[in-house]
Amino acid sequence: MFIIIQKFARSFMNHPQVTQINKYVMLWLVICLLMVILMVGIGGYTRLSGSGLSITEWKPVSGITPPFGESGWLDEFSKYKNSPEFKKVNFDFTLSDFKQIYLVEYFHRLVGRLTGFIFIIPFLFFIWRKMLKPKHIYLLSTIFLLSALQGACGWYMVKSGLASNPHVSHFRLALHLGLALLIFSMLLWCFLSYKNSPQISAPSSILYLSLFTTFILFTQIMLGAFVAGLKGGLIYNSFPLMNCSLIPDEVYFHGLFNLSSPAIVQFFHRVFGFIALFLILFLTFNIFHKKLDQRLGKRAILLTIACIAQIILGILTLIKIVPLELALLHQLLAFIVFSLAIYLVFPIYLALCIKSQRKNHKELGNNLIFSIMPGNKEL
């Protein structure tokens, strides 16, 4: 994942039309993108290793430092002993066991704080040196606000597992992951806009289709978060059938849209995966059928390959009953697929925006010429 982003960024920053100032900004944006990916990976490991509920308090400032000395660790352990996870799941944990899961969650929060510093300090510096365009200042300010909200959302998610049920709400988990995906997407969009990206002409129908496909991919990732939060990957570990049927029995007993049922959520996750693949194949077919720019075709092929790989990886993760390595890779590959969808949408959107601006300027010019023509009674 890191190598792909690194090569992707280098190909852009070495472009002759990229100014020195833009290179500094783009390098910073790439680092921010990598930090978000790192956070997603660590967050996934924290969840899969059962470490996410080990810290029972949210201290944005004082929580930067870990417990010191035996008394500090015993104090944290006593707080954890009052949590439902210890009482119902980890009741046999020793202090040594607790330290292991605590440090995983602590590292996750520490990297989150580090990501915030990596974003805000260069951001303020670039504003001070007037190295950012006004439109990007607004976009990046929004990203900063969303990042602050993400920290609060993370605690909001954890808090749901500290009440009575030692599992976080799958809705709050999806919100947490969705915010991360939104932040990542906005950073990527900002990065692409800082490079003089090619304007790839395409009919508006292609743009609408690609945007709809991107929306379906986002929905599919959110369904994946539902599956993870409900531990839906631990049931119906066969493919393509679910207990000898394409549709699980829970649909008939609990209703089709019961999004708190692990089986139904897994069913939707399967269905939307193939809906996304169909849309991507249909989009790719249209791009080649209409004989559009080859660069657009290459991006569509990359997206298709990534989507197929993601589906295969998802099936393997399910069949093998969610091994940690495959589950983490599945989560990270989802971000790659979504990134490639944005990479496809961006040049089409850019070309259509510029085309629309030119049309408006032309109409304005024609109206101006008409208004100054001799004999115009409006003068």
SETOR-714320 format. One record per residue: residue in three letters; x, y, z of N, C-alpha, C, O, CB in turn. Coordinates in steps of 0.1 Angstrom, whole numbers, plus 2048, in hexadecimal, padded with zeros to 3 digits. Glycine has a CB too. Layout:
% residues N
alaXYZXYZXYZXYZXYZ ...
//
This chain:
% residues 379
met8087F480080080080080980C8008078167F87F780080C phe81380D80981C81880A82481A7FE8268257F9825817816 ile82880F7F883080F7EB8288157E082D81D7D88368017E8 ile81B8117DF8138167D48118257D581282C7CB80580F7D5 ile80E82A7E180C8387E38198407E081984A7DB80783B7F1 gln82483A7E58318407E28348427D483884D7CF83C8387E9 lys8328377CC8358387BD82B8417B782F8497AE83482A7B7 phe81F8417BB8148497B68188587B88168607AF8078467BC ala81C85B7C48208697C782C86D7BF82D8797BB82286A7D6 arg8368657BE8438687B784086C7A98468757A384D85D7B9 ser8378647A383486679482E87479282F87A78882A85B78F phe82687979C82088679C82A89179E82B89B7978148877A5 met83288F7A983A89A7AE84689C7A484C8A77A483F8977BB asn84A89279C85489479385089A78685889C77C85B887790 his84389D78583D8A37798438B17778448B978182E8A4779 pro8488B576B84E8C27688468CE76B84B8D876E8538C275B gln8388CC76B82F8D876D82D8DA77C8268E47808228D5766 val8328D17858308D379383A8DC7998468DA7988308C579B thr8368E779F83F8F17A58468EC7B18418E27B78388FF7A7 gln8508F37B68578EF7C284E8F07CE84F8E77D78648F77C4 ile8468FB7CF83D8FD7DA8338F17DA8308EC7E583690A7D9 asn82E8EE7CE8248E37CE82A8D67D28238CD7D881E8E27C0 lys8378D47CF83D8C77D383E8C67E283C8BB7E784C8C77CE tyr8408D17EA8408D07F88328CD7FD8318C58068458DE7FE val8288D47F881A8D17FC8168C37F98108BC8018118DB7F5 met81A8BE7ED8168B17E981D8A67F181789C7F48198AF7DA leu82A8A97F583189F7FD82A89E80B8298938108408A37FF trp8268AA81081F8AA81D8128A281C80E89B82581C8B8821 leu80A8A48117FE89D80F80088E80E7F88868137F78A2803 val80B88A80780E87C80681087681480C86B81781A8797FD ile81887D81C81B87882A80E87783280C86D839825882831 cys8058818307F88808377F08748327EA86D83B7F088D835 leu7F08718257E98668207EF8598267E785082A7EA865811 leu7FC85882780284C82D7FF84B83B7FD83F84081184D82B met7FE8568427FA8558517EC8508537E984985C7FC863857 val7E385584A7D585084B7D58418487CE83A84F7CC857841 ile7DC83C83E7DC82E83B7E28268477DD81C84B7E482B82F leu7ED82C84D7F38258597E98258647E881A86B7FF82D85D met7E182F8667D78308717CC82586E7C881E8787D183E872 val7C88248627BE81A85E7C380C8617BC8038667BA81B850 gly7D080985E7D67FC8607D77F986F7D47EE8737E47FC859 ile7DC8038767DE8018857D07FF88B7CE7F78947E580D88B gly7C68078877B980688C7B37F88897AC7F38927B0811886 gly7B57F387D7B17E687A7B77DB8837B07D28887B37E286C tyr7C47DC8857CB7D388E7C67D489C7C57CA8A37DB7D588E thr7C47E08A17BF7E28AE7B17DB8B07AF7D58BB7BD7F18B1 arg7A97DD8A679C7D68A779D7C78A77977C08AF7927DB89C leu7A57C289D7A67B389B7AD7AC8A77AB7A18AA7AD7B088E ser7B67B48AE7BD7AE8B97B67AF8C67BB7AB8D07CB7B48BA gly7AA7B58C67A27B78D27A87C18DC7A77BF8E87A17AA8D8 ser7AE7CB8D77B57D58DF7AE7E28E17B27EB8E97C37D78DA gly7A37E48D979D7F18D87967F78E47948038E57947F18CD leu7937EE8EE78B7F28FA7947F290678F7F291177F7E98FC ser7A17F19047AB7F090F7AD7FD9177AF7FD9237B87EB90B ile7AB8089107AC81591679E81B91879781E90F7B581F90E thr79A81C92578C82092878A82F92A77F83292E788819934 glu79483792679284592879784C91B79F84791479984B934 trp79285891979786090D79D86D91379787691878C863903 lys7AB86D9127B28799167BB87E90B7C687A9097BB875923 pro7B58879037BC88C8F77CA8928FA7D38918F17B48978F0 val7CC8989067D989E9097E18969127EC89290E7D78AC90F ser7DC89391E7E488B9277E687C9237EF8759287DD88B935 gly7DD87891A7DF86A9157EA86890C7EC85C9077D286690F ile7F28729097FD87090080886790680E85F8FF80487E8FD thr80986791381385F91A80D85291F80285292481A867925 pro81484791E80F83A92481083A93381784393981682E91D pro80B83093980C82F94881B82D94C82382694580482394D phe81F83395782D83295C82D82A96982582D97283384095E gly83682196983881997682D80F97882380F971838822981 glu82F8069828267FC98581880198980E7FC98682B7F298F ser81980C99180C81299780481898C7F781698C81081D9A1 gly80A81E9828038239767FC81896E7F081A96A80C82B96D trp80380D96C7FD8029657F17FB96D7E77F89678077F8961 leu7F37FA97A7E97F49827DC7FD9837D17F89837EE7F2990 asp7DE80A9827D38139827CB8129757BF8119767D8822984 glu7D281196A7CB80F95D7C480195C7B98009577D5810951 phe7CB7F79627C57EA9627B97E996B7AF7E29677D07DF967 ser7B97F09767AD7F197E7A17F79777957F39797B07F898C lys7A480196F7998089677947FE95D7887FD95A79E814960 tyr79D7F69577997EC94C7907E19537877DC94C7A57E6945 lys7937DE95F78C7D396677D7D79687757CE96A7927D0974 asn77A7E396876C7E89697657E895C7597EA95B76C7F696F ser76C7E59517657E594475E7D89417627CD9467707E8939 pro7547D893874D7CB9357567C192E7537B592F7417CF92D glu7607C69267687BD91F7707B49297727A89277727C5916 phe7757BA93477D7B293D7737A994577779D9477847BB948 lys7687AE94975E7A595075979A94875678F94E7537AE956 lys75779C93B75079293375978A92A75677F92674579892B val76579092676D78991C77B78692278077B92276F792910 asn78279192779078F92B79278E93A79B79494079879B925 phe78878794178978794F79578095579878196177C780954 asp79C77894C7A87719517B577894E7C077394F7A876394B phe7B47859497C078C9457C87909517C379395C7BB79993E thr7D578F94F7DF7939597E37A19557DF7A694B7EB78A95A leu7EB7A895E7F07B595A7F97B594E7F87BE9467F97BB966 ser8007AA94C8097A89408007A89338037AE92981179C941 asp7F57A09347EC79F9297E67AD9267E47B191A7E179592B phe7E27B49307DC7C192E7E67CB9287E27D391F7D77C793C lys7F27CB92C7FC7D49267FD7D29177FF7DC90F80A7D192C gln7FC7C69127FD7C39047F27CA8FC7F57D08F27FD7B4901 ile7E67C89007DA7CE8F97DA7DD8FB7D67E58F27CD7C88FD tyr7DE7E29077DE7F090A7E87F89007E58028FB7E27F3918 leu7F47F28FF7FE7F98F67FA7F98E87FE8038E180B7F18F8 val7F27F08E37ED7F08D57E47FC8D37E58038CA7E67E38D1 glu7DA7FD8DD7D18088DC7D88168DE7D58208D87C58068E6 tyr7E18168E77E98228EA7F08268DE7F18328DA7F38208F6 phe7F781D8D77FE8208CA7F58258C07F882F8B88068148C5 his7E98208BF7DF8248B57DB8338B87DB83B8AF7D281B8B6 arg7D98368C47D68448C87E284D8C67E08598C27D18458D6 leu7EE8488C97FA8518C87FC8548B97FF8608B68068498CD val7FA84A8B07FC84D8A27F285789D7F485F8947FC84089A gly7E68568A37DB85F89F7DF86E8A27DD87789B7CE85C8A6 arg7E586F8AE7E987D8B27F58818A97F588D8A57EE87D8C1 leu7FE8788A680987B89E80488089080A88988A81387089C thr7FA87988B7F487C87E7EF88A87E7F08928747E987287A gly7E888E8897E389C88A7EE8A688A7EC8B08847DB89D897 phe7F98A38918048AD89180B8AE88380E8B987F80F8A989B ile80C8A387C8128A386F8098AB86580E8B185C81489486A phe7FC8AB8687F38B385F7F38C18637F68CA85A7E58AD860 ile7F18C586F7EE8D38737FB8DC8727F98E786E7E88D3881 ile8068D78768128DF8778168E48698188F086781E8D887E pro8188DB85F81B8E08518108E884B8128F184481E8D4848 phe8048E484F7F88EC84A7F98FB84E7F79038457EB8E684F leu7FB8FD85A7FD90B85F80991285980891E8567FE90B86E phe81490A85782091085181D91484382191F83E82B906852 phe81690B83B81390E82D80A91A82C80B92282380D902826 ile80091B8357F79278358009348387FE93E8317EC926840 trp80993384281193F84581A94383981B94F83781A93B851 arg81F93983282893C82782093E81A82694080F832931825 lys81393E81B80A94080F80D93680480E93A7F880B94E80A met80F92A80881291F7FE8069177FA80790E7F181D916804 leu7FA91A7FF7EE9137FC7E491C7F57E39287F87E890E809 lys7DD9167EB7D391D7E47C791F7ED7C49167F57CF9167D7 pro7BF92A7EC7B492C7F57AA9207F57A591C7FF7AC9387F0 lys7A791B7E979D9107E97A29037F079A8FC7F679A90C7DA his7B09027F07B58F67F87B68F98077B58F080F7C38F37F3 ile7B790680B7B69098197A990581F7A88FF82A7B991881B tyr79E90881779190481C78F8F581D78A8EF827786909813 leu7948EE8137938DF81379C8D981E7978D08257988DA805 leu7A88DE8207B18D882A7AC8DC8387AE8D48417BF8DE828 ser7A68E88397A08EB8467948E284A7938DE85579A8FA846 thr78D8DE8407828D48427888C78467828C084F77A8D2835 ile7938C384079A8B684379E8B785279D8AD8597A68B483A phe7A38C28567A88C486479C8C286E79E8BB8787AF8D1866 leu7918C886B7858C78737808B987477C8B487E77A8D086E leu7808B286877C8A486878689B87078289187677B89F859 ser79389F86F79D89787779B89888679C88E88D7AB89B873 ala7978A488A7948A689878889F89C7878998A77928B589C leu77E89F89377189789677488889676E88189D76789B88B gln77E88488E78187688D78687189B78386689F78C873883 gly78E8798A27938758AF7888738B978786A8C079D87F8B4 ala77E87D8B977387C8C176A8708BD7648698C676A8898C1 cys76986E8B07618628AB7678558B076084B8B376086389C gly7748548B077B8488B57778458C377483A8C778A84A8B4 trp77784F8CC77384D8DA76484A8DB7608428E377685A8E2 tyr75C8508D274E84E8D274B83F8CF7428398D47478578C8 met7548398C675382B8C27578238CE7508198D175B8288B6 val7628268D476881E8DF75E81E8EB75C8138F17758238E3 lys7588298ED74F82B8F97438218F873D81D90274A8398FA ser73F81E8EB7338158E97368078EE72D7FF8F172F8148DB gly7438038F07477F68F574B7F690374F7EC9087537F18ED leu74980190A74C80291874080392174180492D75580F91B ala73480291B7288039237247F59297267F393571C80891B ser71E7ED92171A7E092671E7D491D7227CA92170B7DF928 asn71E7D79107227CD9067317D09027347DB8FD7197CE8F9 pro73A7C69047487C890174B7C88F27567C28EE7507BE908 his7437CE8EA7467CF8DC7417DD8D77377E28DB73E7C48D4 val7497E38CF7467F18CA73A7F08C07387E68BA7527F88C3 ser7327FB8BF7277FC8B672D7FB8A87368028A471F8088B8 his7277F289F72B7F18927287FE88A72E8018807257E588B phe71D80588E71A81288872581C88B72982488270C81788C arg72981D89773482689A74182389474982B8917358278AA leu74481689375081188C75081587D75A81A87875180288D ala74481487774381886974582786874B82C85E735814863 leu73F82F87174183D87175084187375584A86C73984487D his75783A87B76583D87D76D83A87177684186D76A834889 leu76A82E86A77182B85E76D83485377583784A76E81C85B gly76083785275C84084876284E84876585383E74D841848 leu76485385476B86085577985F85177F86884A76B865864 ala78085485478E85184F78E85184079785783A793844855 leu78584A83A78484982C78185782578785A81B77A83F827 leu77985F82C77686C82678287582778587C81E76A87282E ile78987583279587D8347A087982A7A688182479B87B842 phe7A186C8287AB86681E7A786B8107B086F8097AC85781F ser79B86A80D79686E80079887D7FD79D8817F278786B7FE met7968858077978948057A68978047AA8A07FC79189B811 leu7AF89080C7BD89380A7C288F7FC7CA8967F67C588B815 leu7BD8837F77C187F7EA7BC8887DF7C388B7D67BB8717E7 trp7B088D7E17AA8977D77B38A47D77B58A97CD79B89A7DB cys7B68A87E37BF8B47E47CC8B27DE7D28BB7D77C18B87F3 phe7D28A67E07DF8A37DA7DE8A37CA7E68A97C47E38957DE leu7D389D7C57D289C7B67D08AB7B17D48AD7A67C68937B3 ser7C98B37B87C68C17B37D38C97B37D38D37AC7BB8C77BB tyr7DD8C67BC7E98CD7BC7F28CA7B17FB8D27AD7F08CB7C9 lys7F08BF7AB7F88BB79F7F08BF7937E38BE7937FC8AC79E asn7F68C47887EF8C877C7EA8BB7757EF8B776B7F88D0772 ser7E08B577B7DB8A87767D58AA7687D08B47657D08A377F pro7D689F7607D08A07537C18A17537BA89B75B7D489474A gln7BC8A97497AE8AA7487A98A073E7AC8A17327A98B9744 ile7A389674279F88B73979088C73678788A73E7A187D740 ser78E89072978089372577888672477D87B720780899717 ala76C88772976387B72975488072A75288B730766871735 pro74B87972573D87E72773987F73573E87873E73387471F ser72F88773872A88874672587B74B725879757720893747 ser72087374271A86674772585D74D72385675771485E73B ile73185E74873D85774E74085C75C743854765749858745 leu73F86975D74286F76A73786A77473B86678074287F76A tyr72B86B77172086777A72185877D71F85478971286A773 leu72585077372684277673283F77F73183778872883A769 ser73D84677D74984478674684979474A84379E75584C780 leu73E85479573B8597A37318507AA73384E7B67348677A1 phe72884A7A371F8407A97268347AD72482E7B771483D79F thr7308307A57388247A87408277B574281E7BD74282179D thr7468337B674D8377C27448377CE7498327D97538457C0 phe73883B7CD72E83B7D872C82D7DC72B82A7E87218427D4 ile72A8247D37278157D67348107DD7328087E672480D7C9 leu7408137D974C80E7DF74C8137EE75080C7F77588137D8 phe7488207F07488257FE73E81E80674181A8117448347FD thr73281B80072881380772D80580B72A80081671B8127FF gln7347FF80273A7F28047447F280F7447E88177407ED7F7 ile74C7FC8107567FD81B74F7FF8287537F983275F809818 met74480782873C8088357357FB8397357F8845731813833 leu7317F382F72B7E68327367DD8387337D58417257E0826 gly7427DF83374E7D78387507DA8477537D284F75A7DA830 ala74E7E784A7507EB8587457E58617477E186C74F7FB859 phe7397E485B72E7DE8627317CF86572F7CA8707207DF85A val7367C885B73A7BA85C7457B98677447B086F73F7B584F ala74E7C28677597C18717547C387F7577BC8887647CB86D gly74B7CE8807467D188D73D7C689373D7C48A073F7DE88D leu7367BF88B72D7B488F7347A788F72E79D8927217B4887 lys7417A788B74879A88A74179188074078488374A793898 gly73C79687673478F86C73D78686373777D85D72C798863 gly74A78886475377F85C75577286275B76985C76078685A leu75077086F75276387674775987474774E879754766885 ile73D75D86C73275486873175385973675B85272475986E tyr72974885572874584773574683F73774E83671D74F841 asn73E73E84474C73F83E74D73683275672D83175673B848 ser74473882874473181B74073B81173B74581373B72581C phe7447378047407407F973E7377EC74672D7EA74C74A7F6 pro73473A7E472B7467E471F7447ED71874D7F07277497D6 leu71C7377F27107357F971273880871D73880E70C7267F8 met70773C80E70673E81D6FD7348236F173582370174D820 asn7037298286FC71D82D6F37178236E77168256F472283A cys6F97148186F270E80C6E87168056DF7117FE6EC701811 ser6E97238076DF72D8016E673A7FE6F073E8056D372F80A leu6E27407F36E774D7F06E37587F96EA7627FB6E37517E1 ile6D77568006D27608096D17598176CB74E8186C4765805 pro6D775F8216D775982E6C97588346C07608316E0761838 asp6C774F83D6BA74D8436B575984C6A975C84D6BA74184C glu6BF7608516BC76C8596B47778526AC77E8586C977285E val6B57778456AD78083D69E77E83F69678783F6B077F82E tyr69A77184068C76D84168776F84F67B77285268A75F83D phe69076E85968C76F86768D77E86C68578287569576686F his69778586869A79286E69779E8646977A98686A8793872 gly69479B8576917A584D69E7A88466A97A784B68C7B2854 leu69D7AD83A6A87AF8316B17BB8356BD7BB8336A37B2823 phe6AB7C583C6B37D183F6B67D284E6B77DD8536AB7DD83A asn6B87C78546BC7C78626CB7C88626D27BE8626B77BA86A leu6D07D48646DF7D68636E67D38706F27D78716E17E485F ser6DF7CD8796E67C98866E77BA8866EC7B48906DD7CD892 ser6E47B387B6E57A58796F27A28726F47A68666D979F872 pro6FC79B87870979887170779186470E79485A71178F87A ala6FD7888636FB7808576F678984B6FA7888406F1775859 ile6EC79284F6E679B8456F07A58406F17A88346DA7A284A val6F87AA8497027B484570D7AD83C7117B38327097BA851 gln7117A184071A79A83771479782971B79881F71E78C83E phe70779482970179281C70179E81370579E8076F278E81E phe6FE7AA8196FF7B781270D7BA80D70F7BF8026F97C281A his7177B68167257B98127297B08067307B57FE72E7B681E arg7247A480572779C7FA7207A27ED7277A37E372178D7FC val7147A57EF70C7AA7E37127B77DE7147B97D26FD7AD7E7 phe7157C17E771A7CE7E27287CC7DC72C7D47D471A7D87EE gly7307C27E173D7C07DB73C7BD7CC7437C27C47447B57E1 phe7327B57C87307B17BA7297BC7B272B7BE7A67287A47B9 ile7207C47B971A7D07B37257DA7AF7257DF7A47107D77BC ala72F7DC7B873A7E57B57427E07AA7467E87A17437E77C2 leu7457D37AA74D7CD79F7467CF79174C7D27877507BE7A1 phe7397CC7917317CE7857317DC7807337DE7747227C9787 leu7307E67897307F478573E7F877F73F7FF77672D7FD791 ile7487F37867567F67817587F077375E7F676A7607F178B leu7547E37717557DD76474D7E47597517E674E7517CE765 phe7417E875D7387F075473F7FD75173E80274572A7F275A leu74580475B74B81175875780F74F759817746750817766 thr75F80475276B8027497677FF73B76D8047317737F674F phe75C7F77397577F472C75380072475680271974B7EA72D asn74C80972B74881672575381F72175382571673E81D72E ile75E81F72976982772677082271977482A711773827732 phe77181571877881070C76E8107007738126F577D80170F his76180D70375880D6F875781B6F175581C6E574A8096FD lys7578266FA7568336F47648396F07658446EB75183C6FF lys76E8306F077B8336EC7808416F278584A6EB77B8356DC leu77F8416FF78484D70679384C70879A84270477D84E714 asp79885670F7A78577117AD84A7177A78457207AA86371A gln7B88467117BE83A7167C283A7257C283072C7CB83670E arg7C684672A7C98487387BD8457417BF83F74C7CE85673B leu7B184873C7A58457447A383674479F83074E79984C73E gly7A682F7397A58217387AE81A7417AA8107477A781C729 lys7BA81F7427C481874B7C081A75A7C18107617D281F749 arg7BA82575D7B682776B7AA81E76E7A98187797B183676D ala7A181C76479681376679A8057677957FD77078C81475A ile7A48017607AA7F37617B07F176F7AE7E67757B47F0756 leu7B77FB7737BD7FA7817B37F878B7B47F07957C6806784 leu7A880078A79D7FF7947967F17937937EB79D79280A791 thr7957EC78778F7DE7857977D378C7927CB79378D7DB776 ile7A47D47897AD7CA78F7AD7CA79E7AC7C07A57BC7CC78A ala7AD7D77A37AD7D87B27A07D37B87A17CD7C37AF7E77B6 cys7957D67B17887D17B77877C27B67827BC7C077D7D77AE ile78C7BC7AC78C7AD7AB7957A77B679179D7BC7917A879D ala7A17AD7B87AA7A87C27A37AA7D07A57A17D97B77B07C2 gln79C7B57D27957B77DF78A7AD7E27897A87ED7907C57DF ile7837A97D777879F7D977F7917DC77A78A7E577079E7CC ile78978E7D57907817D77957817E67947777ED79B77F7CD leu79C78C7EA7A178D7F779678C80279878680C7A979A7F9 gly78B7927FF77F79280877A78380A77777F81577479B804 ile77977C7FF77576E7FF77E76680777A75D80F7737687F1 leu78B76780579576080C79576381B79675A8247A3763807 thr79377081E79277482D78676D83378776983F79178382E leu77B76C82C76F76683177175783376D75183E763769828 ile77675082977774282978173D83477F73383B77C73D81B lys78B74583679674284079274784E79A7478577A374783C ile78674C84F78075185C78975C86278D75C86D780745866 val78B76685A79077385D79E77386479F77787078677B866 pro7A876D85E7B576E8637BA77D8637B778585A7BF76685C leu7C278186E7C578F8707CC7958637C87A085F7CE79087C glu7D678E85D7DD7938527D47968467D57A18407E878A84E leu7CB78D8437C378E8377B879983A7B57A18317BB781834 ala7B379A8467A97A484A7AF7B28497A87BB8447A47A2858 leu7BB7B484D7C27C184C7C47C583E7C27D083A7CF7C1854 leu7C97BB8367CC7BE8287BF7C18217BF7CA8187D37B2821 his7B47BB8247A77BD81E7A27CB82179D7D281879C7B3823 gln7A57D082D7A17DD8317A97E882A7A47F28257A27DF840 leu7B67E68297BF7EF8227BC7F08137BD7FA80D7CE7EC825 leu7BA7E480D7B77E37FF7AA7EB7FB7A97F07F07B67D57FA ala7A17EB8057957F38027988028007928087F878B7F280E phe7A28078077A68158057AD8177F87AB8217F27AF819811 ile7B480D7F37BB80D7E67B080E7DB7B18167D27C48027E4 val7A68057DC79B8057D27948127D27928187C77917F97D5 phe7918187DD78A8247DE7938307D878E8397D17868287EC ser7A082F7DB7A98397D67AA8397C77AA8437C07B88377DC leu7AA82D7C17AA82B7B279D8307AC79D8367A17AC81D7AE ala79282F7B37868357AE7868447AE78284A7A477A8307B7 ile78C84A7B878E8597B879885D7AD7968677A679385E7C6 tyr7A28557AB7AC8577A17A68577937AB85E78A7B884D7A2 leu79C84F79279484F78578B85A78378A86077878D841784 val78485E78E77A86978D78187678B77B87E78477286979A phe78C87979279188679379488D78578F89878379E88679A pro79B88777B79D88E76F79189076679089A75F7A7886766 ile78788776877A88976077389576676E89E75F77187C761 tyr77289677376C8A177A7738AE77776C8B877476C89E78A leu7808AE7777888BA7747858BF7667838CB7647978B7776 ala7858B675C7838BA74E7758BF74C7738C97457848AD745 leu76B8B975375D8BE75175B8CB7587538D47537538B4757 cys7628CD7637618DA76A7678E67627618F07607688DA778 ile7738E375C7798ED7537718EF74776F8FB7427878E874F lys76B8E57417628E67367568EF7397528F773175E8D9730 ser7508ED7457458F574974990374B74190C74873F8EF756 gln75490675175991375375B91B74675792674476691375B arg76191473C76391A72F75691D72875592772176C910726 lys74C91472A73F91672473992372A73392B72373690A725 asn73A92473773493073E73B93D73A73594773873592E74D his74993C73875094873474C94C72574B95772275F945734 lys74A94271D74794470F73994B70E737954707747937707 glu72F94571672294B71772295971C71B96271771894271F leu72A95C72672C96972C73297372172D97E720735969738 gly73C96E71974297670F7389797047379846FF74E96F709 asn73096F7007269716F671B97C6FA7179846F271F9646F2 asn71797B70770D98470C71399270C70C99C70A70998071A leu7209937107269A07107279A77027259B270173499F716 ile72B99E6F872C9A36EB71E9A86E671D9B26DF7319986E1 phe7149A06E97069A36E57029B16EB6FB9B96E56FC9986E8 ser7069B26F87019BE6FF7079CB6F97029D66FB7059BD70D ile7139CA6F371A9D66EE7189D86DF71D9E26D97299D66F1 met7109CF6D970E9D06CA7069DD6C76FD9E06CF7079C36C5 pro7099E46BC7019EF6B86F29EC6B66EF9E16B07069F56AB gly6EA9F46BB6DB9F26B96D59EA6C46C99E86C46D99EB6AC asn6DD9E66CE6D89DF6D96D09E86E26D69F26E76E39D86E2 lys6C39E66E36BA9F06EA6BD9F06F96B89F97006AC9ED6E7 glu6C49E66FF6C69E570D6D19EF7116D29F171D6C99D7711 leu6D99F47086E49FD70B6DEA0B70E6E6A147116EE9FE6FF 
//
